């Protein structure tokens, strides 16, 4: 046949090339590390969590922005990077609305590691930022060990939706 003749291409060489390409593709897939999302909450406070390469850390805490209280994180910025902070509101199944004044939400802070082999505590303080002389109403602490630095694309920064009357 014309396709198997040496005038078209070397059929054996093409099969060898395809075989090598397939092996390289499978090897690269098995070496690639998929991102893992680690979620911490009040229930997991004071426990240590390890962040591997491309892992995201989500700290979730109950919030109600209409009270003026905010969750403010304090952490070692040489070890961790805060890449997003938002409030996730539950959707009202009856009306489809989720932005109702006074309704609580879940505060979500997203962190990734900057370096590997270092630890950081995250102290998240529940306070009103303008009340500078007042202690935090509550503080939640998390222990994070960054095994490897984050090398993936940075997660999209989320902005908290604004409440409307």
URSUL-V985987 format. One record per residue. N is the residue number from 1. RES is the residue in one letter. PSI is psi as a letter, one per 30 degrees, with the letter a starting at -180 (none if undefined). NEAR is the number of other C-alpha atoms within 10 Angstrom. D_CENTER is the distance of its C-alpha to the mean C-alpha in Angstrom with 2 decimals. Layout:
N | RES | PSI | NEAR | D_CENTER
N | RES | PSI | NEAR | D_CENTER
//
This chain:
1 | X | l | 4 | 56.23
2 | X | e | 8 | 55.21
3 | X | f | 10 | 51.49
4 | X | f | 11 | 52.43
5 | X | l | 10 | 55.00
6 | X | f | 9 | 54.45
7 | X | f | 8 | 55.08
8 | X | e | 9 | 51.76
9 | X | l | 12 | 49.44
10 | X | j | 12 | 49.34
11 | X | e | 13 | 47.96
12 | X | e | 9 | 47.38
13 | X | e | 10 | 45.45
14 | X | e | 11 | 43.19
15 | X | e | 11 | 42.48
16 | X | e | 11 | 41.68
17 | X | e | 11 | 39.31
18 | X | e | 11 | 37.45
19 | X | e | 12 | 37.25
20 | X | e | 11 | 35.83
21 | X | e | 12 | 33.26
22 | X | e | 11 | 32.19
23 | X | e | 10 | 31.89
24 | X | e | 11 | 29.79
25 | X | e | 11 | 27.44
26 | X | e | 10 | 26.99
27 | X | e | 11 | 26.52
28 | X | e | 10 | 23.75
29 | X | e | 10 | 21.93
30 | X | f | 9 | 22.32
31 | X | f | 8 | 21.09
32 | X | k | 8 | 17.89
33 | X | k | 13 | 14.83
34 | X | k | 12 | 12.45
35 | X | k | 13 | 8.69
36 | X | k | 13 | 8.05
37 | X | k | 14 | 5.68
38 | X | k | 15 | 7.42
39 | X | k | 15 | 8.51
40 | X | l | 18 | 11.10
41 | X | a | 15 | 13.90
42 | X | e | 14 | 17.45
43 | X | f | 9 | 18.68
44 | X | g | 15 | 16.69
45 | X | k | 15 | 17.57
46 | X | g | 15 | 19.36
47 | X | k | 11 | 18.13
48 | X | k | 14 | 16.73
49 | X | k | 17 | 13.57
50 | X | k | 14 | 13.30
51 | X | k | 25 | 10.45
52 | X | a | 19 | 11.80
53 | X | k | 21 | 11.69
54 | X | g | 20 | 8.74
55 | X | k | 24 | 6.69
56 | X | k | 22 | 3.14
57 | X | k | 24 | 4.72
58 | X | j | 20 | 5.44
59 | X | k | 23 | 9.03
60 | X | k | 21 | 11.26
61 | X | k | 19 | 14.87
62 | X | k | 14 | 17.88
63 | X | l | 21 | 19.06
64 | X | j | 18 | 21.98
65 | X | f | 18 | 22.02
66 | X | f | 13 | 25.69
67 | X | f | 12 | 26.72
68 | X | f | 12 | 25.62
69 | X | k | 18 | 23.38
70 | X | l | 18 | 19.90
71 | X | j | 26 | 17.25
72 | X | j | 17 | 17.30
73 | X | k | 17 | 15.17
74 | X | k | 13 | 17.15
75 | X | l | 18 | 15.83
76 | X | j | 13 | 17.00
77 | X | f | 11 | 15.86
78 | X | f | 12 | 17.33
79 | X | e | 20 | 14.87
80 | X | l | 25 | 11.52
81 | X | k | 16 | 10.37
82 | X | j | 16 | 9.23
83 | X | f | 16 | 7.87
84 | X | k | 18 | 8.14
85 | X | k | 20 | 10.32
86 | X | l | 17 | 12.11
87 | X | k | 22 | 14.37
88 | X | j | 17 | 14.44
89 | X | k | 19 | 18.16
90 | X | k | 15 | 19.93
91 | X | k | 12 | 22.20
92 | X | j | 11 | 25.88
93 | X | f | 8 | 27.20
94 | X | e | 6 | 30.71
95 | X | f | 7 | 30.24
96 | X | f | 9 | 26.92
97 | X | k | 11 | 26.13
98 | X | f | 17 | 23.10
99 | X | i | 18 | 23.88
100 | X | k | 16 | 26.68
101 | X | k | 13 | 27.73
102 | X | f | 12 | 27.26
103 | X | k | 15 | 24.81
104 | X | l | 19 | 21.99
105 | X | a | 19 | 18.32
106 | X | j | 16 | 15.12
107 | X | k | 21 | 13.40
108 | X | k | 24 | 9.59
109 | X | k | 23 | 8.21
110 | X | k | 22 | 4.74
111 | X | l | 22 | 5.74
112 | X | l | 27 | 6.43
113 | X | k | 30 | 9.99
114 | X | e | 17 | 12.96
115 | X | l | 19 | 15.58
116 | X | l | 17 | 16.49
117 | X | g | 12 | 18.87
118 | X | l | 17 | 18.23
119 | X | l | 21 | 17.36
120 | X | k | 19 | 16.35
121 | X | k | 18 | 16.83
122 | X | j | 21 | 14.87
123 | X | j | 19 | 17.60
124 | X | j | 21 | 16.67
125 | X | k | 19 | 19.97
126 | X | j | 20 | 21.15
127 | X | l | 20 | 23.78
128 | X | j | 18 | 25.56
129 | X | f | 14 | 25.07
130 | X | f | 9 | 28.72
131 | X | i | 10 | 30.14
132 | X | f | 9 | 30.07
133 | X | f | 7 | 32.61
134 | X | k | 10 | 31.12
135 | X | l | 12 | 29.01
136 | X | k | 18 | 25.67
137 | X | f | 10 | 26.32
138 | X | k | 10 | 23.73
139 | X | k | 16 | 21.48
140 | X | k | 18 | 18.78
141 | X | k | 19 | 17.94
142 | X | k | 20 | 15.30
143 | X | k | 17 | 16.01
144 | X | k | 22 | 13.54
145 | X | j | 20 | 14.97
146 | X | j | 23 | 13.41
147 | X | e | 17 | 15.33
148 | X | l | 18 | 14.60
149 | X | l | 20 | 13.19
150 | X | k | 23 | 10.31
151 | X | f | 13 | 12.53
152 | X | l | 14 | 10.83
153 | X | k | 7 | 10.88
154 | X | k | 13 | 8.80
155 | X | l | 12 | 6.65
156 | X | k | 9 | 9.38
157 | X | k | 12 | 10.11
158 | X | k | 14 | 11.11
159 | X | k | 10 | 14.41
160 | X | k | 14 | 15.82
161 | X | k | 12 | 18.75
162 | X | k | 11 | 22.11
163 | X | k | 13 | 24.44
164 | X | k | 7 | 27.77
165 | X | none | 7 | 31.06
//
